Amino acid sequence: MRRRISEQIARTCWAALGAVGLPHERWTAFKPGVRRAIKAAIWVALFVVLVAAFGVWKTSALAIAAILYLLVAPRWNRLTFRGRAVGKGVAPLAVLAIAATYPYYVDSLPHLPLFGPFPQLSTLVVMTIFTMMALGLNFVVGYAGLLDLGYVAFYAMGAYMAGWFASSQFSKQNVNLGAVGLYPGATGFHFSIWLVLLMAGIATAVVGVIIGLPTLRLRGDYLAIVTLGFGEILPQIARNGDHLFGTGFNLTNGTGGITPIDGPGFGNWLDQHLHLPANFLTAGNLDSVFLWTGIGLVLITVFCSARLRDSRIGRAWIAIREDETAAAAMGVPLMRTKTWAYATGAFFGGVAGAYYASYKGGAFPDDFFFQISVFILCMVILGGMGNIWGVIFGACFLTYLDREGLSNIGTQINNQFGTTLDVPKYEFGIFGIIIVVVMLFRPEGLIPSSRRAAELHEGVHDEPFYDHETAGA
């Protein structure tokens, strides 16, 4: 079906080009640079027509048209520089430029049909955080093929690490290690948020190893059930940790959570010499600096994901995902390799949780329900398990729908038809429908890795050793 649709679109495009005097033979006779320029002009013209059709003309139109050209029109994968293939980096760099400069042009963007306004900066900050968590879960689910339903436990652990070491939770202590923006007489542990992020990652990785050692011996549904149990234990500890084990020790402050949590910052010296914000919470562009920092953390996560995927241990993870028994027969240490995947995913989940707690200014137990684990798992499945760019797309798309998209869609529908439908009320039902449709028609995800797509579509085509239909003939 998809092939027939693609062929029909191609025939329509060639017919349109032939109508304007550019049949297929004449088109292929042009030099690649000429064809690229023509395609760029077509994309720009198409964008202008669309903008004019909606009755909106903004100063960002040419910039968006240029970005569209960079992403879609040319075949950048063929670009080389001094014998090195550099074309694959053009599209990611264009996306990075769009995200990094978003605060400067978001106010001039037009409204979209059905979706309404473009996402706010606060939504993009949350997108970067959930992208980190989805990439962390991708180590476990996408690379190693282990079904983890308790990933929210690492998210909660990272958030409470920020609460313990960047707030006044333990008021009997008075330790300040690089924190910024403290009021006079502040008590408790106040470590620099950058140090807390690293501590949260290490602590959650250790917890991941502790949880993984007894659970990763299991397979399939049994592993999912046990990880689900651990995912429910830690949020319950957070919810009832204000009187831990009847000792009176207040570890988590119970249902009230830990607040306020110190904000990030680079201090006065770096502010004066390098113009880096001394304290994010007092910066005039609060969401912008949190967005840029979140993009930096995502880039670090992407770099680690790509390097580990192509490393020796990454190939061992993929071998376990494809056939655990065969991997063990080839000498892959199953427990150690699985534990590394679990600990690596936990590390990035902890970092994301600590950064989110710093952004929100608190760690609250109501943020760590089981639905969060399923939500992050849906991001990985929707985008494409095992593919970094697919996971990023799935995380950004579902986070946008959760934060703004469904609300905007409901508003547009109600304004158009005069109804009072509360679309966000059916949020998880809508997400469930999306996942069911994707699993039925594209089980490898929207942007899958080539290996994963081949596994699901090609399969194994071996002939049987014994044909019972011809036996005895």
C-alpha positions as CSV (number, residue, x, y, z in Angstrom):
1,M,0.0,0.0,0.0
2,R,2.7,2.5,1.0
3,R,4.7,1.6,-2.2
4,R,1.6,2.2,-4.4
5,I,1.0,5.6,-2.7
6,S,4.6,6.6,-3.2
7,E,4.5,5.6,-6.9
8,Q,1.3,7.5,-7.4
9,I,2.8,10.6,-5.8
10,A,5.9,10.3,-8.0
11,R,3.8,10.0,-11.1
12,T,1.8,13.1,-10.1
13,C,5.0,15.1,-9.5
14,W,6.5,14.1,-12.9
15,A,3.2,14.9,-14.6
16,A,3.3,18.4,-12.9
17,L,6.9,19.0,-14.0
18,G,6.1,17.8,-17.5
19,A,3.2,20.3,-17.7
20,V,5.7,23.2,-17.0
21,G,8.2,21.9,-19.6
22,L,10.4,19.7,-17.4
23,P,9.8,16.1,-18.3
24,H,11.8,13.4,-16.7
25,E,14.5,13.2,-19.4
26,R,15.1,16.9,-19.4
27,W,15.2,17.0,-15.6
28,T,17.8,14.3,-15.2
29,A,20.0,16.1,-17.9
30,F,20.4,19.0,-15.5
31,K,23.5,19.2,-13.3
32,P,22.9,18.3,-9.6
33,G,23.5,21.9,-8.5
34,V,20.8,23.2,-11.0
35,R,18.3,20.6,-9.8
36,R,19.0,21.5,-6.2
37,A,18.4,25.2,-6.9
38,I,15.1,24.4,-8.7
39,K,13.9,22.3,-5.8
40,A,14.8,25.0,-3.4
41,A,12.8,27.5,-5.4
42,I,9.8,25.1,-5.5
43,W,9.9,24.7,-1.7
44,V,10.1,28.4,-1.1
45,A,7.3,29.0,-3.5
46,L,5.2,26.3,-1.9
47,F,5.8,27.8,1.5
48,V,4.8,31.3,0.3
49,V,1.6,29.9,-1.2
50,L,0.7,28.1,2.1
51,V,1.4,31.2,4.2
52,A,-0.7,33.4,1.8
53,A,-3.5,30.8,1.9
54,F,-3.8,31.1,5.6
55,G,-3.7,34.9,5.4
56,V,-0.5,35.2,7.6
57,W,2.8,36.7,6.7
58,K,5.5,36.9,9.3
59,T,9.1,38.0,9.2
60,S,10.1,34.4,10.0
61,A,8.7,33.1,6.7
62,L,11.9,33.2,4.8
63,A,13.8,31.7,7.6
64,I,11.4,28.8,7.9
65,A,11.5,28.3,4.2
66,A,15.3,28.1,4.3
67,I,15.2,25.6,7.1
68,L,12.6,23.5,5.2
69,Y,15.0,23.5,2.2
70,L,17.9,22.4,4.4
71,L,16.0,19.6,5.9
72,V,14.0,18.3,2.9
73,A,15.1,19.5,-0.5
74,P,18.8,18.5,-1.1
75,R,20.3,15.0,-0.6
76,W,22.8,16.1,1.9
77,N,24.0,12.6,2.7
78,R,26.1,12.8,-0.5
79,L,28.0,15.9,0.7
80,T,31.8,15.3,1.3
81,F,34.6,17.5,2.6
82,R,38.2,16.5,2.0
83,G,37.1,12.9,1.4
84,R,35.0,12.7,4.5
85,A,31.2,12.3,4.4
86,V,29.8,15.3,6.3
87,G,26.4,15.3,4.8
88,K,24.7,13.3,7.6
89,G,25.4,16.1,10.0
90,V,23.6,18.9,8.1
91,A,20.1,17.9,9.1
92,P,20.9,17.5,12.8
93,L,22.7,20.8,12.8
94,A,19.7,22.5,11.2
95,V,17.4,21.0,13.8
96,L,19.8,22.1,16.5
97,A,19.8,25.7,15.1
98,I,16.0,25.7,15.0
99,A,15.8,24.7,18.7
100,A,18.6,26.9,20.0
101,T,17.2,30.1,18.3
102,Y,13.6,29.3,19.1
103,P,13.3,31.9,21.8
104,Y,14.2,34.6,19.3
105,Y,11.4,33.9,16.8
106,V,8.7,32.1,18.7
107,D,6.6,35.2,19.1
108,S,6.5,35.9,15.4
109,L,5.4,32.4,14.3
110,P,1.9,32.0,12.9
111,H,-0.8,29.8,14.3
112,L,-1.2,26.3,12.7
113,P,-4.5,24.8,11.6
114,L,-5.9,22.5,14.3
115,F,-2.7,22.7,16.6
116,G,-3.0,26.5,17.1
117,P,0.1,28.4,18.4
118,F,3.6,27.0,18.4
119,P,4.8,25.5,21.7
120,Q,5.8,27.8,24.5
121,L,9.4,27.9,25.9
122,S,8.3,26.1,29.0
123,T,7.0,23.2,26.9
124,L,10.3,23.0,25.1
125,V,12.2,22.8,28.4
126,V,10.0,19.8,29.4
127,M,10.6,18.3,26.0
128,T,14.3,18.3,26.5
129,I,13.9,16.6,29.9
130,F,11.6,13.9,28.7
131,T,13.9,13.4,25.7
132,M,16.7,12.6,28.1
133,M,14.5,10.1,29.9
134,A,13.3,8.5,26.7
135,L,16.9,8.1,25.5
136,G,17.8,6.6,28.8
137,L,15.0,4.1,28.6
138,N,16.1,3.4,25.0
139,F,19.3,1.8,26.4
140,V,17.2,-0.8,28.2
141,V,14.3,-1.3,25.8
142,G,15.7,-0.3,22.4
143,Y,19.2,-1.6,22.6
144,A,19.0,-4.6,25.1
145,G,15.4,-5.5,24.4
146,L,14.4,-5.6,28.1
147,L,10.9,-4.5,29.0
148,D,11.1,-2.0,31.9
149,L,7.9,-0.8,33.4
150,G,9.5,0.9,36.4
151,Y,11.6,3.6,34.9
152,V,9.8,6.2,36.9
153,A,11.8,5.0,39.9
154,F,15.0,6.4,38.5
155,Y,13.3,9.7,37.6
156,A,12.0,10.0,41.2
157,M,15.4,9.1,42.7
158,G,17.1,11.8,40.7
159,A,14.5,14.4,41.7
160,Y,14.9,13.6,45.4
161,M,18.7,13.7,45.1
162,A,18.2,17.3,44.1
163,G,15.9,17.8,47.0
164,W,18.3,16.3,49.5
165,F,21.5,18.1,48.3
166,A,20.1,21.4,47.0
167,S,17.5,22.5,49.6
168,S,17.0,23.1,53.3
169,Q,15.5,19.6,53.8
170,F,18.1,18.6,56.3
171,S,18.0,21.8,58.3
172,K,20.4,20.6,61.0
173,Q,23.2,20.6,58.5
174,N,24.9,23.7,57.0
175,V,27.0,22.8,54.0
176,N,27.4,25.1,51.0
177,L,29.4,23.7,48.0
178,G,29.1,26.0,45.1
179,A,25.4,26.8,45.3
180,V,24.2,30.1,44.0
181,G,21.3,32.4,45.0
182,L,21.2,31.4,48.7
183,Y,19.5,33.7,51.2
184,P,21.4,34.7,54.4
185,G,21.1,32.1,57.1
186,A,20.2,29.2,54.7
187,T,20.7,25.8,56.3
188,G,20.8,22.3,54.8
189,F,22.9,20.8,52.1
190,H,23.4,23.3,49.2
191,F,25.6,21.8,46.5
192,S,26.0,23.2,43.0
193,I,23.3,21.9,40.8
194,W,25.9,20.8,38.2
195,L,27.4,18.6,40.9
196,V,24.0,17.4,42.0
197,L,23.2,16.3,38.4
198,L,26.3,14.1,38.4
199,M,25.6,12.8,41.9
200,A,22.0,12.0,40.9
201,G,23.2,10.1,37.8
202,I,25.8,8.1,39.8
203,A,23.3,7.3,42.6
204,T,20.6,6.2,40.3
205,A,23.1,4.0,38.3
206,V,24.0,2.3,41.6
207,V,20.4,1.8,42.4
208,G,19.9,0.4,38.9
209,V,22.6,-2.1,39.6
210,I,21.1,-3.1,42.9
211,I,17.7,-3.5,41.3
212,G,19.0,-5.2,38.2
213,L,21.0,-7.9,40.0
214,P,18.0,-9.8,41.3
215,T,15.6,-9.0,38.4
216,L,17.6,-9.2,35.2
217,R,17.9,-13.0,35.6
218,L,14.2,-13.1,34.5
219,R,12.9,-12.7,31.0
220,G,9.9,-11.3,29.2
221,D,6.7,-10.8,31.2
222,Y,8.4,-11.8,34.5
223,L,11.0,-9.1,34.1
224,A,8.3,-6.5,33.3
225,I,6.3,-7.5,36.4
226,V,9.3,-7.2,38.7
227,T,10.4,-3.9,37.3
228,L,6.8,-2.7,37.7
229,G,7.0,-3.7,41.4
230,F,10.2,-1.7,41.9
231,G,8.7,1.2,40.1
232,E,5.8,1.3,42.6
233,I,8.0,0.8,45.7
234,L,10.1,4.0,45.4
235,P,7.2,6.4,44.8
236,Q,5.5,4.9,47.9
237,I,8.7,5.5,49.9
238,A,8.6,9.1,48.6
239,R,5.0,9.5,49.6
240,N,5.4,8.1,53.1
241,G,9.0,9.0,53.9
242,D,8.3,11.8,56.3
243,H,8.3,9.3,59.2
244,L,10.5,6.6,57.8
245,F,10.0,3.1,59.3
246,G,8.6,4.7,62.4
247,T,11.9,6.3,63.4
248,G,10.7,9.9,63.0
249,F,13.3,10.6,60.4
250,N,12.0,12.9,57.7
251,L,13.6,11.8,54.4
252,T,11.2,13.0,51.8
253,N,8.8,15.4,53.6
254,G,5.9,13.1,52.6
255,T,3.1,14.3,50.4
256,G,4.3,17.9,50.7
257,G,7.4,17.2,48.8
258,I,10.7,19.0,49.1
259,T,10.7,22.7,48.1
260,P,12.2,25.0,47.3
261,I,15.2,23.5,45.4
262,D,18.1,25.7,44.4
263,G,18.2,26.8,40.8
264,P,21.2,26.3,38.5
265,G,23.8,29.0,37.9
266,F,27.4,29.7,37.0
267,G,28.3,32.2,39.7
268,N,29.4,35.8,39.5
269,W,32.9,35.2,38.2
270,L,31.7,33.4,35.0
271,D,28.9,35.9,34.7
272,Q,31.4,38.8,34.6
273,H,34.0,37.2,32.4
274,L,32.0,34.9,30.1
275,H,28.5,36.4,30.4
276,L,27.0,33.1,31.6
277,P,24.0,33.6,33.9
278,A,25.0,33.7,37.6
279,N,21.7,32.4,38.7
280,F,19.0,31.0,36.3
281,L,16.2,31.9,38.7
282,T,17.0,35.7,38.5
283,A,17.8,35.7,34.8
284,G,15.4,37.8,32.7
285,N,15.0,35.0,30.1
286,L,14.4,32.1,32.6
287,D,12.9,29.6,30.2
288,S,15.5,30.4,27.5
289,V,18.5,29.5,29.7
290,F,16.8,26.4,31.0
291,L,16.0,25.4,27.4
292,W,19.6,26.0,26.2
293,T,20.9,24.0,29.2
294,G,18.4,21.2,28.5
295,I,19.6,21.1,24.8
296,G,23.2,20.8,26.1
297,L,22.2,17.8,28.3
298,V,20.3,16.2,25.4
299,L,23.4,16.6,23.2
300,I,25.5,14.8,25.8
301,T,22.9,12.0,26.0
302,V,22.8,11.7,22.3
303,F,26.6,11.5,22.0
304,C,26.8,8.8,24.7
305,S,24.0,6.9,23.1
306,A,25.6,6.9,19.7
307,R,29.0,6.0,21.0
308,L,27.8,3.2,23.2
309,R,25.5,1.8,20.5
310,D,28.5,1.4,18.2
311,S,30.8,0.1,20.9
312,R,31.5,-3.5,21.9
313,I,29.0,-3.4,24.7
314,G,26.4,-1.8,22.4
315,R,26.8,-4.7,20.0
316,A,26.4,-7.1,22.9
317,W,23.1,-5.4,23.9
318,I,21.8,-5.7,20.3
319,A,22.9,-9.4,20.2
320,I,20.9,-10.0,23.5
321,R,17.9,-8.2,22.0
322,E,17.9,-10.3,18.9
323,D,18.6,-13.7,20.4
324,E,19.6,-14.1,24.1
325,T,20.4,-17.8,23.8
326,A,22.6,-17.3,20.8
327,A,24.4,-14.3,22.4
328,A,25.1,-16.5,25.5
329,A,26.4,-19.3,23.2
330,M,28.8,-16.8,21.6
331,G,30.3,-15.8,24.9
332,V,28.3,-12.7,25.8
333,P,28.0,-12.4,29.6
334,L,24.3,-11.9,30.0
335,M,24.0,-10.6,33.5
336,R,26.8,-8.2,33.3
337,T,25.8,-6.9,29.9
338,K,22.1,-6.4,31.0
339,T,23.2,-4.8,34.2
340,W,25.3,-2.3,32.2
341,A,22.3,-1.4,30.1
342,Y,20.1,-1.0,33.2
343,A,22.6,1.2,35.0
344,T,23.3,3.4,31.9
345,G,19.6,4.0,31.4
346,A,19.2,4.7,35.1
347,F,22.1,7.3,35.0
348,F,20.4,9.5,32.4
349,G,17.0,9.0,34.1
350,G,18.5,10.3,37.3
351,V,20.1,13.3,35.7
352,A,16.8,14.2,33.9
353,G,14.9,13.9,37.2
354,A,17.3,16.1,39.1
355,Y,17.2,18.8,36.3
356,Y,13.4,18.7,36.2
357,A,13.2,19.1,40.0
358,S,15.6,22.1,39.8
359,Y,13.4,23.6,37.0
360,K,10.2,23.1,38.9
361,G,11.7,24.2,42.2
362,G,10.7,21.1,44.0
363,A,10.4,17.3,44.1
364,F,6.8,16.0,44.7
365,P,5.7,12.4,45.0
366,D,2.6,13.0,42.8
367,D,5.0,13.4,39.8
368,F,6.1,9.7,39.9
369,F,3.0,7.6,39.1
370,F,3.1,4.4,37.1
371,Q,1.7,6.3,34.1
372,I,5.0,8.2,33.7
373,S,6.8,4.9,33.0
374,V,4.2,4.0,30.4
375,F,4.4,7.5,29.0
376,I,8.1,7.3,28.5
377,L,7.9,3.8,27.1
378,C,5.3,5.0,24.5
379,M,7.8,7.7,23.4
380,V,10.4,5.0,22.6
381,I,7.8,2.7,20.9
382,L,6.3,5.5,18.8
383,G,9.6,7.0,17.6
384,G,11.3,3.7,16.9
385,M,13.1,1.5,19.4
386,G,16.8,1.5,19.1
387,N,16.9,4.6,16.9
388,I,18.2,7.8,18.6
389,W,16.4,10.2,16.2
390,G,13.2,8.3,16.4
391,V,13.2,8.3,20.2
392,I,13.8,12.1,20.1
393,F,10.9,12.6,17.8
394,G,8.6,10.4,19.9
395,A,9.5,12.2,23.1
396,C,9.0,15.7,21.7
397,F,5.7,14.8,20.0
398,L,4.1,13.1,22.9
399,T,5.4,15.7,25.4
400,Y,3.9,18.5,23.2
401,L,0.6,16.7,23.1
402,D,0.6,16.3,26.8
403,R,1.6,19.8,27.7
404,E,-0.2,21.9,25.0
405,G,-1.2,20.0,21.9
406,L,-4.4,18.3,23.1
407,S,-5.6,21.4,24.9
408,N,-5.0,23.5,21.7
409,I,-6.7,20.9,19.5
410,G,-9.7,20.9,21.9
411,T,-9.9,24.7,21.8
412,Q,-9.8,24.7,18.0
413,I,-12.5,22.0,17.7
414,N,-14.7,23.8,20.2
415,N,-14.3,27.1,18.4
416,Q,-15.0,25.6,15.0
417,F,-18.0,23.5,15.9
418,G,-19.4,25.2,19.0
419,T,-18.9,22.2,21.3
420,T,-17.6,21.9,24.8
421,L,-15.4,18.9,24.4
422,D,-12.6,18.5,27.0
423,V,-9.9,16.8,24.8
424,P,-7.2,16.6,27.5
425,K,-9.6,14.6,29.7
426,Y,-9.1,11.7,27.3
427,E,-5.4,12.1,27.1
428,F,-4.3,8.5,27.9
429,G,-7.0,7.1,25.7
430,I,-5.7,9.1,22.8
431,F,-2.2,8.0,23.5
432,G,-3.4,4.4,23.6
433,I,-5.1,4.8,20.2
434,I,-1.9,6.3,18.7
435,I,0.2,3.4,20.0
436,V,-2.3,0.8,18.8
437,V,-2.4,2.3,15.3
438,V,1.4,2.5,15.2
439,M,1.8,-1.1,16.3
440,L,-0.7,-2.3,13.7
441,F,0.6,-0.4,10.7
442,R,4.2,0.4,11.6
443,P,5.4,-1.8,14.4
444,E,9.0,-0.7,14.1
445,G,8.1,2.9,14.9
446,L,7.8,6.1,12.9
447,I,11.6,6.5,12.5
448,P,13.0,3.1,13.0
449,S,16.6,1.9,12.8
450,S,17.3,-0.1,9.7
451,R,18.2,-3.2,11.7
452,R,15.0,-3.1,13.7
453,A,12.9,-2.6,10.6
454,A,14.6,-5.5,8.9
455,E,13.9,-7.7,12.0
456,L,10.2,-7.0,11.9
457,H,9.6,-7.0,8.2
458,E,12.0,-9.5,6.7
459,G,12.2,-12.0,9.6
460,V,13.7,-15.4,9.0
461,H,13.2,-17.1,5.7
462,D,14.9,-20.4,6.4
463,E,13.4,-23.6,4.9
464,P,12.3,-26.3,7.3
465,F,14.5,-29.3,7.7
466,Y,11.6,-31.7,7.4
467,D,8.5,-31.2,5.2
468,H,5.7,-33.3,6.6
469,E,3.6,-32.8,3.5
470,T,6.0,-34.7,1.3
471,A,7.2,-37.2,4.0
472,G,6.9,-40.7,2.8
473,A,6.3,-39.8,-0.8
